[in-house]
Amino acid sequence: MSLASRGECGFPPVTMSAGKILLAVLGFFVVLAIVVALWVTGIFNNLVTLQQGTDAAWAQVQNVYQRRADLIPNLVNTVTGAANFEKSTLVAVTDARASVGRVTIDASHAPDDAAKLQEFQNAQGQLSTALSRLLVVSEQYPDLKANANFQILQVQIEGTENRISVERGRFNDAVQIYDTAVHSFPAALYAGIFGFHDKPYFTAAPEAQSAPAVTFPSFK
């Protein structure tokens, strides 16, 4: 037998049947599909985790806002007992609290609708302004300031306002991380398919950073 008939190295040429080639190709694509599936699953699980983080942060925001709402009836009852206290200030607080209650928003899931979050924020901002005015006006009533129950409520409300600011900041941080992940490659390729979309932030209201203007009546 000549060398040519035995291959360049003197060995018989190696041949594969069409069936083996097909199995090899199928095996390659199966492995590739498994790798892609694991990759996509990892992306999905990460987005789920981040979404749960925004939901948890939102629940904390709701908790502190509810804490403030729960304090208002006691505050109003205490202030009502003060002689000649501005009725319009009390009405503004009670009306603002009622407006907050009329805004329906899911407390267990971070909102996806920017308009709905803005409506919620506007209602809560009006309540913050009304409460701030009430506390400023109370400075003109020594008997009220000396009331032990009022002092406790004032401290609780001021502490709650601070907690609201902190929890809103944490919520915005969680949303920023989530939104960044949704828009980052390769998650951006699949996020919309899986139902993951942008979530809105709380925005800072410039007027909320300053105390409301109050005109005190003159006492003679």
MODATA-V58962 format. One line per field, one symbol per residue. psi: psi as a letter, one per 30 degrees, with the letter a starting at -180 (. if undefined). burial: # if it has 16 or more other C-alpha atoms within 10 Angstrom, else .. A space follows every 50 residues. Layout:
psi=???
burial=???
This chain:
psi=kleefglegglkkkkkleeeeeeeeeeeeeeeeeeeeeeeeeeeeeeeee eeeeeeeeeeeeeeeeeeeffeeeeeeeeffkkgkjeeeeeeeeeeeeee ffjkkkffkkkfjeeeeeeeeeeeeeeeeeeeeeeeeffgieeeffkeee eeeeeeeeeeeeeeeeeeeeeeeeeeeeeeeefkkgefffeeefgklkkl lkkkjeffflkkkkjklkk.
burial=.......................................#..##.##..# ###############.###..#..##..#..#..##..##.###.##.## ..#.#....##.....#..################.##.....##....# ..##..#..##.##..##########.##.###...##.##....##### #...................
